[in-house]
Amino acid sequence: MRQSWFSLLGALLVVVPLAFAAAFGWRAVFEAPEMLAYAFAGVTAVVGARVAAVEVGRVRVSWRVLVGGSWLLVAFANVVDGLATVLDGPGSTAVLVSTGGLLVASCCIAFVGFEIARDGRHVEVTSNVDRVLAL
C-alpha cells in the first residue's frame, strides 16, 4: 500500500460526521464524542497522506505516526461508542454480542494503526510523498 492512499480513508472519515450532521444537525455531532474523533482522525489521515512529516517547533512527527494515530483514533471512537451502548443500561444478548464484536474489531484496527506508526513488519506501507509541513 502507498502512503497517499490514506487520503481516501481520511476523506471517508470526514464524510461520516458530515453525513451525521446532515441527518441530525451539528449539535448532535458535537454531543457525540465518536463523531469528533472520526473527524479529527480523518483530518490526521489526510495530512499524513500528503506530507512526509510535520514539524512544530523542534518536534518532528512523521507521516507514519499521523496515519497510525488516525487508525488508533478510529479504534478509540469505536470503543467509546460500544461502551456507551453497554453502559446505557441492560441490553439484550444481541446488543452485547454486537458490542463485543465491535470491541474485537477495534482491537484489530488499533493493531494495524500501531504497526503503521512503528513501521512494523505486519503492515507494509511505502512512502511516496517528500514534502515537510513546518508550522
Residue pairs with C-beta under 8 A, 6 or more apart in sequence:
1 123
1 124
1 125
1 126
2 125
2 126
2 128
3 48
3 49
3 63
3 67
3 125
3 126
3 127
3 128
3 129
4 49
4 50
4 128
4 129
5 49
6 45
6 46
6 48
6 49
6 67
6 70
7 45
7 46
7 49
7 50
9 42
9 45
9 49
9 70
10 41
10 42
10 43
10 44
10 45
10 46
10 47
10 48
10 49
10 70
11 42
11 46
12 42
13 38
13 39
13 41
13 42
13 45
13 70
13 74
14 38
14 39
14 42
14 43
14 46
15 42
16 35
16 38
16 39
16 42
17 29
17 35
17 36
17 38
17 39
17 42
20 28
20 29
20 32
20 35
21 28
21 29
28 35
29 35
29 36
29 39
30 36
33 77
33 80
34 77
34 78
34 80
34 81
35 77
37 73
37 74
37 76
37 77
37 80
38 73
38 74
38 77
40 73
41 69
41 70
41 71
41 73
41 74
41 77
42 70
44 66
44 67
44 69
44 70
44 73
45 66
45 67
45 70
47 54
47 66
47 133
48 63
48 64
48 65
48 66
48 67
48 69
48 70
49 63
49 67
49 129
50 129
50 131
51 63
51 66
51 129
51 131
51 132
51 133
52 62
52 63
52 127
52 129
52 130
52 131
52 132
53 60
53 61
53 62
53 63
53 132
53 133
54 60
54 61
54 66
54 132
54 133
54 134
54 135
55 61
55 132
55 133
55 134
55 135
56 135
63 127
63 129
64 116
64 117
64 118
64 119
64 125
65 117
67 113
67 116
67 117
67 125
68 113
68 114
68 115
68 116
68 117
68 118
69 113
69 117
70 113
71 109
71 110
71 112
71 113
71 116
72 109
72 110
72 113
72 114
72 117
74 109
74 113
75 106
75 107
75 109
75 110
75 113
76 106
76 110
78 102
78 103
78 105
78 106
78 109
79 102
79 103
79 106
81 102
82 99
82 102
82 103
82 106
83 99
85 91
85 95
85 99
86 95
86 96
86 99
91 99
111 122
112 123
114 120
115 121
115 122
115 123
116 123
116 125
119 125
